Amino acid sequence: MKTWIEIKDCFPVLRALDARQFANAIEQRLIDVRSPATGLQIDLFGKVNEVRILEEQGVVRAELDIDDAFFARNGLTREQVDPLLAARVSKLRHPATGAMHPVAAIVI
C-alpha cells in the first residue's frame, strides 16, 4: 500500500533536516506500534519512498509504502491503519539533538 502523509508544524525547529533525515525520522516512528484490533505490539515497518519539503507552505509530504502482506498477517484494514500512521508520525526525533518534536500529521 502506498499512502501520503502530510506533516505540518515542523518549521522552524526541523528546518535543518534534509529529505533523507526526514525519511529516517519518519521510519523510526513506524516500528513497534500497537495494533488497533488487538492492542498487541506489532512491527509496522513501512518504507519512506519520497519526501517533498515545501518550506514556503510549512509542509513536508512523505510517501509511505507498507507491504500488503502486513494487512493480511495482522487482520487490519487501511481504515484502521491510517489513523495509526498519523498518530505515530505526530512526533519526530531531531537527529542532532535527539529531542522529540511534536508535529501535526494527516494521511492524505
Backbone torsions as a table, in degrees:
resi	resn	phi	psi	omega
1	MET	NA	133.8	174.4
2	LYS	-111.5	136.8	178.5
3	THR	-148.7	157.3	178.4
4	TRP	-108.5	139.8	173.6
5	ILE	-118.1	134.5	176.8
6	GLU	-106.5	128.0	-176.3
7	ILE	-116.6	126.9	178.8
8	LYS	-120.6	170.4	178.0
9	ASP	66.3	27.4	179.4
10	CYS	-101.4	-2.9	177.1
11	PHE	-110.9	144.3	6.3
12	PRO	-88.3	-9.0	-172.3
13	VAL	-58.3	-42.4	-176.9
14	LEU	-101.6	20.6	-176.6
15	ARG	-59.8	-33.9	-175.2
16	ALA	-73.8	-11.6	-177.7
17	LEU	-74.7	139.4	173.3
18	ASP	-95.6	-178.9	-175.2
19	ALA	-59.3	-42.1	-178.7
20	ARG	-66.3	-39.3	178.7
21	GLN	-66.7	-38.3	174.4
22	PHE	-63.2	-43.5	178.8
23	ALA	-59.1	-45.0	178.6
24	ASN	-62.7	-42.5	-179.9
25	ALA	-63.3	-38.6	179.5
26	ILE	-71.0	-46.1	-177.9
27	GLU	-60.7	-35.1	177.4
28	GLN	-61.3	-29.7	-178.5
29	ARG	-81.5	-6.5	-177.7
30	LEU	-99.4	11.1	-179.2
31	ILE	-105.8	139.3	175.4
32	ASP	54.5	73.1	178.3
33	VAL	-111.1	165.2	177.6
34	ARG	-92.1	132.7	178.1
35	SER	-68.3	130.1	177.0
36	PRO	-68.7	-19.4	-179.0
37	ALA	-84.0	-40.8	-173.4
38	THR	-116.4	-19.9	-175.4
39	GLY	81.9	-2.2	179.5
40	LEU	-81.9	154.3	178.7
41	GLN	-75.0	132.3	178.5
42	ILE	-132.8	158.7	175.6
43	ASP	-91.5	105.2	174.7
44	LEU	-103.1	82.9	-179.0
45	PHE	-96.9	113.4	176.2
46	GLY	-108.7	159.8	178.3
47	LYS	-112.5	136.9	175.6
48	VAL	-89.8	115.1	-178.1
49	ASN	-84.3	-36.7	-174.1
50	GLU	-150.7	144.0	175.2
51	VAL	-129.0	129.2	175.5
52	ARG	-116.4	118.0	179.5
53	ILE	-98.0	113.6	180.0
54	LEU	-113.0	73.1	-172.4
55	GLU	-61.7	-34.8	-179.9
56	GLU	-60.7	-32.8	179.6
57	GLN	-93.3	-6.0	-178.9
58	GLY	71.6	31.2	-172.7
59	VAL	-132.0	144.7	168.8
60	VAL	-122.3	130.3	177.0
61	ARG	-114.1	133.8	-179.1
62	ALA	-128.9	133.1	174.8
63	GLU	-92.2	122.6	179.8
64	LEU	-105.7	144.8	176.5
65	ASP	-124.4	117.5	178.1
66	ILE	-117.9	130.6	-177.7
67	ASP	-58.2	132.2	179.6
68	ASP	-60.7	-28.8	178.9
69	ALA	-64.1	-25.7	177.6
70	PHE	-57.7	-42.5	-177.9
71	PHE	-65.1	-46.0	179.8
72	ALA	-66.5	-42.1	-177.6
73	ARG	-62.8	-35.0	-175.8
74	ASN	-106.7	2.4	178.3
75	GLY	62.2	39.1	-178.2
76	LEU	-115.3	158.2	174.9
77	THR	-112.7	166.8	178.1
78	ARG	-62.2	-36.0	179.6
79	GLU	-62.7	-29.5	176.8
80	GLN	-80.0	-31.8	-173.6
81	VAL	-84.3	-33.9	-177.5
82	ASP	-54.9	-49.6	178.1
83	PRO	-64.4	-32.6	177.7
84	LEU	-64.1	-42.5	178.0
85	LEU	-60.8	-47.8	-178.8
86	ALA	-62.0	-40.3	-180.0
87	ALA	-66.8	-41.1	-178.5
88	ARG	-68.1	-34.0	-177.3
89	VAL	-88.0	5.3	-178.5
90	SER	-75.3	-2.5	172.1
91	LYS	-137.7	131.6	177.9
92	LEU	-123.5	141.1	-179.2
93	ARG	-88.1	129.6	175.2
94	HIS	-74.8	124.9	-174.4
95	PRO	-65.9	-28.0	-177.5
96	ALA	-82.7	-40.2	-175.0
97	THR	-99.8	-22.3	-176.6
98	GLY	80.1	-2.7	-179.0
99	ALA	-75.0	143.1	175.8
100	MET	-85.9	131.5	-179.5
101	HIS	-115.5	122.9	178.2
102	PRO	-70.9	137.8	178.0
103	VAL	-135.8	167.2	174.5
104	ALA	-101.6	125.1	-178.6
105	ALA	-128.8	134.4	175.9
106	ILE	-134.2	149.1	175.0
107	VAL	-86.0	127.7	-179.1
108	ILE	-114.6	NA	NA
